[in-house]
Amino acid sequence: MRLKEGSFLWYLYLDKTYCLLSVRNVKALMEYFHLLDVHGKNTLNDVLFYHFLHHVTDLKKREINLVFDMLDWNAVGEIGFEQFYVLVCILLAHQNHLEERFMYRHSRTVFGLLDLEGDQKISPENFEMYRFLFNIQKQELKDLFCDFDITGDRRLNYQEFKLYTIVRINKLQKRKEKTENAEREKKSLLIKKMSHQVHAS
């Protein structure tokens, strides 16, 4: 999944630490939402929602319908600005490779979205349906339920899901530190090499 270059969302900035929009960006997004809301009901129905996502992303129709069903918490056939805002943050997190951080920072919200039955549990099937939003590979999803399903009921409760997000963000942090250390070492070796060349000449 990717955002289409030049679309409105392309110009919004997502804070890298908290994965939220600035107040100014929220105001701009609200104006945009009201422009999309051609019926003036402060909601978007499935048709308006489809045209919006089709315009700003490369998602297929089936995926757009899945996202709409996920956000339509009350099954009323419409979504409000709150759900729209959450979706935009997810899209921007994906675009900026901040999926792990978003899931960690907003674990309760993400858990609520994936808990489609409303029984405080996430099934592997539900997670599989929406893994494209959070850039989770099939094998990683298998490992997730194998490693974090502590109760052994083949579903994740909130504590198990939260633990997964903590472990995932820690792994990301370690990978980042490893890359930064390798870059520093490479830079240091380059400086030494240049220094030797200067002295040699």
CYANA upper distance limits for C-alpha pairs under 8 A (distance plus 0.5 A):
  1 MET  CA     57 THR  CA      7.47
  1 MET  CA     58 ASP  CA      6.56
  1 MET  CA     59 LEU  CA      6.63
  1 MET  CA     94 HIS  CA      8.44
  1 MET  CA    132 PHE  CA      7.52
  1 MET  CA    133 LEU  CA      7.94
  2 ARG  CA     57 THR  CA      6.16
  2 ARG  CA     58 ASP  CA      6.49
  2 ARG  CA     59 LEU  CA      8.32
  2 ARG  CA     91 LEU  CA      8.47
  2 ARG  CA     94 HIS  CA      8.14
  2 ARG  CA     95 GLN  CA      6.65
  3 LEU  CA      7 SER  CA      8.07
  3 LEU  CA      9 LEU  CA      8.12
  3 LEU  CA     10 TRP  CA      7.41
  3 LEU  CA     56 VAL  CA      6.17
  3 LEU  CA     57 THR  CA      4.96
  3 LEU  CA     58 ASP  CA      7.28
  3 LEU  CA     91 LEU  CA      7.93
  3 LEU  CA     95 GLN  CA      7.09
  4 LYS  CA     10 TRP  CA      7.90
  4 LYS  CA     55 HIS  CA      8.10
  4 LYS  CA     56 VAL  CA      5.75
  4 LYS  CA     57 THR  CA      5.76
  4 LYS  CA     58 ASP  CA      7.39
  5 GLU  CA     10 TRP  CA      6.69
  6 GLY  CA     10 TRP  CA      6.45
  6 GLY  CA     11 TYR  CA      8.25
  7 SER  CA     11 TYR  CA      8.09
  7 SER  CA     55 HIS  CA      8.03
  7 SER  CA     56 VAL  CA      6.07
  8 PHE  CA     12 LEU  CA      7.90
  8 PHE  CA     56 VAL  CA      8.00
  9 LEU  CA     56 VAL  CA      7.64
  9 LEU  CA     88 VAL  CA      8.13
  9 LEU  CA     92 LEU  CA      8.16
 12 LEU  CA     21 LEU  CA      8.16
 12 LEU  CA     25 ASN  CA      6.79
 13 TYR  CA     21 LEU  CA      6.83
 13 TYR  CA     22 SER  CA      7.96
 13 TYR  CA     25 ASN  CA      7.72
 14 LEU  CA     19 CYS  CA      6.13
 14 LEU  CA     20 LEU  CA      6.03
 14 LEU  CA     21 LEU  CA      5.52
 14 LEU  CA     22 SER  CA      7.95
 14 LEU  CA     89 CYS  CA      7.67
 14 LEU  CA     92 LEU  CA      7.02
 14 LEU  CA     93 ALA  CA      7.73
 15 ASP  CA     19 CYS  CA      5.43
 15 ASP  CA     20 LEU  CA      5.95
 15 ASP  CA     21 LEU  CA      6.66
 15 ASP  CA     22 SER  CA      7.91
 16 LYS  CA     20 LEU  CA      8.48
 16 LYS  CA     98 LEU  CA      7.76
 17 THR  CA    101 ARG  CA      8.09
 18 TYR  CA    101 ARG  CA      8.31
 18 TYR  CA    102 PHE  CA      7.94
 18 TYR  CA    105 ARG  CA      6.86
 19 CYS  CA     89 CYS  CA      7.39
 19 CYS  CA     93 ALA  CA      7.32
 19 CYS  CA     98 LEU  CA      8.22
 19 CYS  CA    101 ARG  CA      7.76
 19 CYS  CA    102 PHE  CA      6.20
 19 CYS  CA    105 ARG  CA      7.83
 20 LEU  CA     89 CYS  CA      6.97
 21 LEU  CA     25 ASN  CA      6.28
 21 LEU  CA     26 VAL  CA      6.56
 21 LEU  CA     89 CYS  CA      7.87
 22 SER  CA     26 VAL  CA      6.69
 23 VAL  CA     27 LYS  CA      6.77
 24 ARG  CA     28 ALA  CA      6.85
 25 ASN  CA     29 LEU  CA      6.53
 26 VAL  CA     30 MET  CA      6.55
 27 LYS  CA     31 GLU  CA      6.84
 28 ALA  CA     32 TYR  CA      6.77
 29 LEU  CA     33 PHE  CA      6.57
 29 LEU  CA     85 TYR  CA      8.32
 30 MET  CA     34 HIS  CA      6.77
 30 MET  CA     81 PHE  CA      7.85
 31 GLU  CA     35 LEU  CA      6.85
 32 TYR  CA     36 LEU  CA      6.88
 33 PHE  CA     37 ASP  CA      6.68
 33 PHE  CA     81 PHE  CA      7.59
 34 HIS  CA     38 VAL  CA      8.00
 34 HIS  CA     40 GLY  CA      7.90
 34 HIS  CA     42 ASN  CA      7.44
 36 LEU  CA     44 LEU  CA      7.95
 36 LEU  CA     48 LEU  CA      7.53
 36 LEU  CA     52 PHE  CA      8.21
 37 ASP  CA     41 LYS  CA      7.33
 37 ASP  CA     42 ASN  CA      6.87
 37 ASP  CA     43 THR  CA      6.78
 37 ASP  CA     44 LEU  CA      6.36
 37 ASP  CA     48 LEU  CA      8.11
 42 ASN  CA     80 GLY  CA      6.76
 42 ASN  CA     81 PHE  CA      7.73
 43 THR  CA     78 GLU  CA      6.39
 43 THR  CA     79 ILE  CA      5.80
 43 THR  CA     80 GLY  CA      5.00
 43 THR  CA     81 PHE  CA      7.35
 44 LEU  CA     48 LEU  CA      6.24
 44 LEU  CA     49 PHE  CA      6.38
 44 LEU  CA     78 GLU  CA      5.84
 44 LEU  CA     79 ILE  CA      5.86
 44 LEU  CA     80 GLY  CA      7.05
 45 ASN  CA     49 PHE  CA      6.53
 45 ASN  CA     77 GLY  CA      6.47
 45 ASN  CA     78 GLU  CA      4.87
 45 ASN  CA     79 ILE  CA      7.11
 46 ASP  CA     50 TYR  CA      6.45
 46 ASP  CA     65 ASN  CA      8.18
 46 ASP  CA     68 PHE  CA      7.29
 46 ASP  CA     77 GLY  CA      7.10
 46 ASP  CA     78 GLU  CA      7.04
 47 VAL  CA     51 HIS  CA      6.89
 48 LEU  CA     52 PHE  CA      6.68
 49 PHE  CA     53 LEU  CA      6.76
 49 PHE  CA     68 PHE  CA      7.81
 50 TYR  CA     54 HIS  CA      6.39
 50 TYR  CA     61 LYS  CA      7.99
 50 TYR  CA     64 ILE  CA      6.72
 50 TYR  CA     65 ASN  CA      7.83
 51 HIS  CA     55 HIS  CA      6.48
 52 PHE  CA     56 VAL  CA      6.89
 53 LEU  CA     57 THR  CA      6.10
 53 LEU  CA     59 LEU  CA      7.72
 53 LEU  CA     64 ILE  CA      7.31
 54 HIS  CA     58 ASP  CA      7.00
 54 HIS  CA     59 LEU  CA      7.02
 54 HIS  CA     60 LYS  CA      8.13
 54 HIS  CA     61 LYS  CA      8.32
 54 HIS  CA     64 ILE  CA      8.27
 59 LEU  CA     63 GLU  CA      6.54
 59 LEU  CA     64 ILE  CA      6.78
 60 LYS  CA     64 ILE  CA      6.75
 61 LYS  CA     65 ASN  CA      6.70
 62 ARG  CA     66 LEU  CA      6.77
 63 GLU  CA     67 VAL  CA      6.72
 64 ILE  CA     68 PHE  CA      6.71
 65 ASN  CA     69 ASP  CA      6.74
 66 LEU  CA     70 MET  CA      6.72
 66 LEU  CA    129 MET  CA      8.30
 66 LEU  CA    130 TYR  CA      8.39
 67 VAL  CA     71 LEU  CA      6.75
 67 VAL  CA    130 TYR  CA      8.32
 68 PHE  CA     72 ASP  CA      6.48
 68 PHE  CA     79 ILE  CA      8.36
 69 ASP  CA     73 TRP  CA      8.01
 69 ASP  CA     75 ALA  CA      7.99
 70 MET  CA    113 LEU  CA      6.56
 70 MET  CA    114 LEU  CA      7.81
 70 MET  CA    116 LEU  CA      7.52
 71 LEU  CA     79 ILE  CA      7.20
 71 LEU  CA     83 GLN  CA      6.44
 71 LEU  CA    113 LEU  CA      7.36
 72 ASP  CA     76 VAL  CA      7.23
 72 ASP  CA     77 GLY  CA      7.03
 72 ASP  CA     78 GLU  CA      6.72
 72 ASP  CA     79 ILE  CA      6.06
 72 ASP  CA     83 GLN  CA      8.39
 73 TRP  CA    113 LEU  CA      8.40
 79 ILE  CA     83 GLN  CA      6.67
 79 ILE  CA     84 PHE  CA      7.46
 80 GLY  CA     84 PHE  CA      6.80
 81 PHE  CA     85 TYR  CA      6.41
 82 GLU  CA     86 VAL  CA      6.93
 83 GLN  CA     87 LEU  CA      6.73
 84 PHE  CA     88 VAL  CA      6.75
 85 TYR  CA     89 CYS  CA      6.80
 86 VAL  CA     90 ILE  CA      6.79
 87 LEU  CA     91 LEU  CA      6.69
 88 VAL  CA     92 LEU  CA      6.63
 89 CYS  CA     93 ALA  CA      6.46
 90 ILE  CA     94 HIS  CA      6.66
 90 ILE  CA     99 GLU  CA      8.02
 90 ILE  CA    102 PHE  CA      7.85
 90 ILE  CA    133 LEU  CA      7.65
 90 ILE  CA    134 PHE  CA      8.26
 91 LEU  CA     95 GLN  CA      6.67
 91 LEU  CA    133 LEU  CA      7.92
 92 LEU  CA     96 ASN  CA      6.56
 93 ALA  CA     97 HIS  CA      6.43
 93 ALA  CA     98 LEU  CA      5.13
 93 ALA  CA     99 GLU  CA      5.86
 93 ALA  CA    102 PHE  CA      7.00
 94 HIS  CA     98 LEU  CA      6.46
 94 HIS  CA     99 GLU  CA      5.93
 94 HIS  CA    133 LEU  CA      7.49
 94 HIS  CA    134 PHE  CA      7.03
 94 HIS  CA    135 ASN  CA      7.70
 98 LEU  CA    102 PHE  CA      6.57
 99 GLU  CA    103 MET  CA      6.67
 99 GLU  CA    134 PHE  CA      5.86
 99 GLU  CA    135 ASN  CA      7.38
100 GLU  CA    104 TYR  CA      6.66
100 GLU  CA    134 PHE  CA      8.12
100 GLU  CA    165 THR  CA      7.47
100 GLU  CA    168 ARG  CA      7.00
100 GLU  CA    169 ILE  CA      6.25
100 GLU  CA    172 LEU  CA      8.21
101 ARG  CA    105 ARG  CA      6.46
101 ARG  CA    169 ILE  CA      6.80
102 PHE  CA    106 HIS  CA      6.29
102 PHE  CA    107 SER  CA      8.19
103 MET  CA    107 SER  CA      5.52
103 MET  CA    110 VAL  CA      6.92
103 MET  CA    134 PHE  CA      8.50
103 MET  CA    165 THR  CA      6.70
104 TYR  CA    162 LYS  CA      7.81
104 TYR  CA    165 THR  CA      5.43
104 TYR  CA    166 ILE  CA      6.76
104 TYR  CA    169 ILE  CA      7.33
106 HIS  CA    110 VAL  CA      6.71
107 SER  CA    111 PHE  CA      6.37
107 SER  CA    161 PHE  CA      8.18
107 SER  CA    162 LYS  CA      6.67
107 SER  CA    165 THR  CA      7.70
108 ARG  CA    112 GLY  CA      6.65
108 ARG  CA    158 TYR  CA      8.02
108 ARG  CA    162 LYS  CA      8.47
109 THR  CA    113 LEU  CA      6.81
110 VAL  CA    114 LEU  CA      6.78
111 PHE  CA    115 ASP  CA      6.50
111 PHE  CA    122 ILE  CA      7.94
111 PHE  CA    158 TYR  CA      7.25
111 PHE  CA    161 PHE  CA      7.83
112 GLY  CA    116 LEU  CA      8.15
112 GLY  CA    118 GLY  CA      8.25
112 GLY  CA    120 GLN  CA      8.30
114 LEU  CA    122 ILE  CA      6.60
114 LEU  CA    126 ASN  CA      6.80
114 LEU  CA    127 PHE  CA      6.96
114 LEU  CA    130 TYR  CA      8.22
115 ASP  CA    119 ASP  CA      7.42
115 ASP  CA    120 GLN  CA      6.69
115 ASP  CA    121 LYS  CA      6.27
115 ASP  CA    122 ILE  CA      5.56
115 ASP  CA    123 SER  CA      8.34
115 ASP  CA    126 ASN  CA      8.09
116 LEU  CA    122 ILE  CA      8.09
116 LEU  CA    126 ASN  CA      7.67
117 GLU  CA    121 LYS  CA      8.46
120 GLN  CA    157 ASN  CA      6.53
120 GLN  CA    158 TYR  CA      7.42
121 LYS  CA    155 ARG  CA      6.48
121 LYS  CA    156 LEU  CA      5.82
121 LYS  CA    157 ASN  CA      5.16
121 LYS  CA    158 TYR  CA      7.55
122 ILE  CA    126 ASN  CA      7.04
122 ILE  CA    127 PHE  CA      7.39
122 ILE  CA    155 ARG  CA      5.89
122 ILE  CA    156 LEU  CA      5.54
122 ILE  CA    157 ASN  CA      7.07
123 SER  CA    127 PHE  CA      6.90
123 SER  CA    154 ARG  CA      7.43
123 SER  CA    155 ARG  CA      5.18
123 SER  CA    156 LEU  CA      7.17
124 PRO  CA    128 GLU  CA      6.45
124 PRO  CA    141 LEU  CA      8.27
124 PRO  CA    145 PHE  CA      7.72
124 PRO  CA    154 ARG  CA      7.88
124 PRO  CA    155 ARG  CA      7.11
125 GLU  CA    129 MET  CA      6.82
126 ASN  CA    130 TYR  CA      7.24
127 PHE  CA    131 ARG  CA      6.31
127 PHE  CA    141 LEU  CA      8.32
128 GLU  CA    138 LYS  CA      8.23
128 GLU  CA    141 LEU  CA      7.89
130 TYR  CA    134 PHE  CA      7.95
131 ARG  CA    135 ASN  CA      6.51
131 ARG  CA    136 ILE  CA      5.66
131 ARG  CA    137 GLN  CA      7.85
132 PHE  CA    136 ILE  CA      7.00
136 ILE  CA    140 GLU  CA      6.86
136 ILE  CA    141 LEU  CA      7.10
137 GLN  CA    141 LEU  CA      6.79
138 LYS  CA    142 LYS  CA      6.88
139 GLN  CA    143 ASP  CA      6.70
140 GLU  CA    144 LEU  CA      6.47
141 LEU  CA    145 PHE  CA      7.09
142 LYS  CA    146 CYS  CA      6.75
143 ASP  CA    147 ASP  CA      6.29
144 LEU  CA    148 PHE  CA      6.24
144 LEU  CA    149 ASP  CA      8.15
144 LEU  CA    164 TYR  CA      7.71
145 PHE  CA    149 ASP  CA      5.71
145 PHE  CA    154 ARG  CA      7.31
145 PHE  CA    155 ARG  CA      7.71
145 PHE  CA    156 LEU  CA      7.84
148 PHE  CA    156 LEU  CA      7.95
148 PHE  CA    160 GLU  CA      6.20
148 PHE  CA    161 PHE  CA      7.87
148 PHE  CA    163 LEU  CA      7.96
148 PHE  CA    164 TYR  CA      7.00
149 ASP  CA    153 ASP  CA      7.56
149 ASP  CA    154 ARG  CA      6.85
149 ASP  CA    155 ARG  CA      6.88
149 ASP  CA    156 LEU  CA      6.22
149 ASP  CA    160 GLU  CA      6.95
150 ILE  CA    160 GLU  CA      7.47
156 LEU  CA    160 GLU  CA      6.14
156 LEU  CA    161 PHE  CA      6.43
157 ASN  CA    161 PHE  CA      6.72
158 TYR  CA    162 LYS  CA      6.47
159 GLN  CA    163 LEU  CA      6.67
160 GLU  CA    164 TYR  CA      6.84
161 PHE  CA    165 THR  CA      6.96
162 LYS  CA    166 ILE  CA      6.84
163 LEU  CA    167 VAL  CA      6.74
164 TYR  CA    168 ARG  CA      6.54
165 THR  CA    169 ILE  CA      6.62
166 ILE  CA    170 ASN  CA      6.67
167 VAL  CA    171 LYS  CA      6.72
168 ARG  CA    172 LEU  CA      6.79
169 ILE  CA    173 GLN  CA      6.65
170 ASN  CA    174 LYS  CA      6.74
171 LYS  CA    175 ARG  CA      6.71
172 LEU  CA    176 LYS  CA      6.64
173 GLN  CA    177 GLU  CA      6.67
174 LYS  CA    178 LYS  CA      6.58
175 ARG  CA    179 THR  CA      6.69
176 LYS  CA    180 GLU  CA      6.63
177 GLU  CA    181 ASN  CA      6.53
178 LYS  CA    182 ALA  CA      6.69
179 THR  CA    183 GLU  CA      6.65
180 GLU  CA    184 ARG  CA      6.64
181 ASN  CA    185 GLU  CA      6.62
182 ALA  CA    186 LYS  CA      6.60
183 GLU  CA    187 LYS  CA      6.63
184 ARG  CA    188 SER  CA      6.57
185 GLU  CA    189 LEU  CA      6.67
186 LYS  CA    190 LEU  CA      6.70
187 LYS  CA    191 ILE  CA      6.71
188 SER  CA    192 LYS  CA      6.75
189 LEU  CA    193 LYS  CA      6.59
190 LEU  CA    194 MET  CA      6.65
191 ILE  CA    195 SER  CA      6.53
192 LYS  CA    196 HIS  CA      6.68
193 LYS  CA    197 GLN  CA      6.78
194 MET  CA    198 VAL  CA      6.72
195 SER  CA    199 HIS  CA      6.80
196 HIS  CA    200 ALA  CA      6.45
197 GLN  CA    201 SER  CA      6.70
